[in-house]
Amino acid sequence: MTLGANAIPFRRYDNLLTERLGKHIAIAKFNRPAVRNAVNAGVAADLFDFVNVVESDPEIRVGIITGTGSIFCAGADLKEVSEGRDIRIPRPGGFAGFTSVQRTKPWIAALNGSAFGGGVEMTLACELVVVAEGAVLALTEVKRGLCALSGGVARAPRLLPPAIAYEMLLTGEPLSAERAFAYGLANRVVPAERVLDEALALAQKIADASPFSVRTSLRLARKTVDVSIEEMLQTCNDTLVDLFNSPDFKEGPRAFLEKRKPTWTS
């Protein structure tokens, strides 16, 4: 879609396309369509910086993340994981510099296509979600010898019926956009070409409301959960060492890249 005359370039990044719509809405688009917008260390650094710029700018009231191409985000770049690069290392802001970053403003995930692994975890970390018709959301980590430690195990059981969350976490099988909407995980399911329009419409409604009231409502709503997301994410971070030392952690990405069935040994 075309954002129109009010859209201006925001910041220049290697892995993101960013725009600002008027004063109050900032948009980041993952820009690695050739690898299905998989997250490498560069993407994580760029998005972490973008989030902090948005959060520190008093004029910006809403952030949107979306993707270029036909996939929102395929999760971690398994080539980097397989080669042992620093995508594995816990970094400020969590996965993609986003899933555990401290945020005071509402964020909208505009899924232009399917989301896998960390792409779903970023979606779960947003307050509002718009999904393209026909898209799927899958926490595929267990199929790769990994775990959804960047918010999947912490947030899915809170946001979905437990049985559905466990099915996603334990089988890695996908959840359709339509089922995600039925279970309350998505606010809108629309044709792909309308995803950003719908996300912008939601963002504008938030931007038109009292900034103080929005921030206060968001802060208080987050306190309704008995155990904080931060505590759960810290528990997940504490699990990373055991995960990284597992032979399955090496075998899963290697098998994926070699297009064969994994041979698990742990």
N, C-alpha and C positions, 0 to 999 in steps of 0.2 A: 504494500500500500504506500501511498504518498502522504507524508505527514503535513505537507502544505507549507505556506510561507512562514508560519510560526516556528517551524523546526529549524534549528541551527546546530552546526557541529558543536560538540561538547568538549571532548578531549581526544587526543590522538593516541591510539594504542596499537600494538602489533597484532593483537588477537581479538580485539573487540571493535565493533562500529558503535559509536555513541552519538546520541543526539539529545538535545534539550527542546522540549515542546513548551514554548512560552517560558514563564519564570519558574513554574512549579513542578514540572514532570521531567524526569531524566530516564533515558532508555539506553540499555546496553544490549547489543546483539553479538552472540558468539559468531566469530567469523573464520571458522575452519571447516567449511562444508565438505571439503575433500575427504576429511576423516570424521565426518558426521559430528562435527563440533566437539570431538573428544577433548578432555581437559588435560593439558600438560602443565608443566611448571610456569610457563609463560602466561597461559590463560589465568591461572590462579593468581599470579602477581598482578596482572592487569585488572581483574575483577575486584580483588581486594582493594586496590587503589581507587577504583571507580566507586565502590561502596563507601569508602571513607570520605571521598570528595562529596558525594551526595549527602551523607550524614552530617558533614560539617558545614554545608551550605544552608544558611537559614532560609533562603528563598525556595529551596526545593522541598516539596512536601511528599512526593511519591516517587518510588523507583520501580522500573520495569526491567525484567530480563527476558530475552527471547533469543531466537537463533536465526541464522541465515540458512538457506537451503530447505530441505524437506525433513530434517531431523532437528529437534530442539537440542538435545545433547546425548551423546552415547556413553557418558560417564567418563571414567579415567581413561587416559590414553594408555592402552595395555602394552603398547610397544615400549613406552617409558617404564612401565611397571616391570615388564619382563627383563629389561636391561638394568634394573636396579637403580634408576635415576631418582632424583629427590622428590618426585611426585608422591613417593611413599612416606615421606617424612612429614609428621604433623607440622602445619604451618599456621601462622596467625590467620584467624578467620575460618579455619577448618577447610573442608574440601572446596576447591575452586576459590578459596579466599572468601567464602560466602556462608557456609552452613552453620558456623558457630560464631560469626562476627557479631559483636554487640551492635544492635540496631534500635533506633528509637522511632523510625519512620516506617510506614507500611510499604511492603514490596509486593509486586504482582508478577507471577510467572505466566508468561504468554507462550504457551507451548504450540509453536508453529508446526510441530510434528511430534513423533514419538520421543520418549525419554527413557533412558536405561541407567541403572546403577546410580552413580552420583548425580545424573541429571534428574532422577526422581527425588533424590535427597535435597537438591536445591529447590525443587518444587515444593516439597514438604516444609521447607524453611520459610516459604513465602506466606503472606497472610491471605492473598486471593490468587485464584488460578483460573485461567482461560485455556481451554484445550481444543485443538483442531479435531473435527470429526474424523473418525477412523484411526486416530493415533492410539498408541498403547503406552502404558507405564509399567516398567518391569524392574524390580530390584534383583538383578541377575548375579549378584556377587557370589552366591553359593555355587553357581555353575562354573566359577572361575577360581575356586579355592580362596575366595575372599569373604569378607563379612561387610554388611551395610553399616559400618561404624561411624559414618559421617552424618548421622541423623536418621537413617532408615530404621534401625532397631529402637531408637529413642522416640521417634515421632510417629511412625506408621501405626503402632497400637493405640496411640492417643487420637489419631485423626480418622481411623477406619474402624469398622467392627473388628473385634479381635480375631475372629476366624479368618477374615479376609486378609488382615495384616499378616497373620502367621503363614497363610498360604503364599503370599507374595515373598515373605522373608525366607521361607524354608524350601520352596520349590523353584523360585526364580522365574515363575511363569507370569505372563503379562496380565495386566488389568486394562480393559478397554476404556476409552474415554467416556463412553456412555455409562459404564458401571462406576467409574470414578465419580461421575456426576450424581448417580443414584445414591452413592454412599456418602455424599457430601464433601468429597475431596476437591471437586471442581465447582466453580461458580457458574461457568458457562461452557457449553460445547457448541462450537460453531464451525462453519466451513473454514478451511485453512486461510483463505484469503481475507477473512474477517477477524482473525484472532487478534491482531494488533489493534484494530478498530475497537473491538469490545474491551480490550485491556485499557485502552486510552479513555474510553467512556467511563469505566469504573474509576480510573485514576483522576479524571476530571471531577467526578462527584466528590471524591475525597478531598481534592485540592480546593474545591469550592466551600467545604465545611470549615469550621473553626480549627485552625492548626493546634491550638492548645487543647481543645476537646478531643481531637483525633489522637494526639500524643498521649493524653491522659487515659483515654479509653483503651488504647493499645497497651499501655503499661499495666493498667489494672487487670485487663483481660488475661494477660500473660501470667498473672499471679494466681490464677484460679487453679492451676495444676499443683498437686501436692508436692511432687518432686520436680525440681527445676530442670529444664532442658539442659542448662549449663552443667548440672551435676551428672546427668545422664551422659552428656557428651564427654565429660572428663573421664567417666567410667569407660567409655568407648576408647578414648585415647590411651588409657592404661592397658587396654587389651591389644593395642597395636603391636607391641613388642612380640607377644606370643604369636600373633597372626603372621608377622613378617618372618619369624623363624620357622614357620610351618613349611614343610616341603610342598604342601598343596598350594601355597601362595606362589611358588615358583612354577609349579606344573600347570595351574589353571591358565594364566596368560600365555605360557608357551604353547599349550595345546590349542588355544584360540588362534594364535598367530599361524600355527602350522595346520589349522583347519582339520583337527582330528579330535577324537573323544579323549578326555583327560584320563590319566591313570593315577588315581588317588592312592597315596601311601600312608597317610596319617590316620 
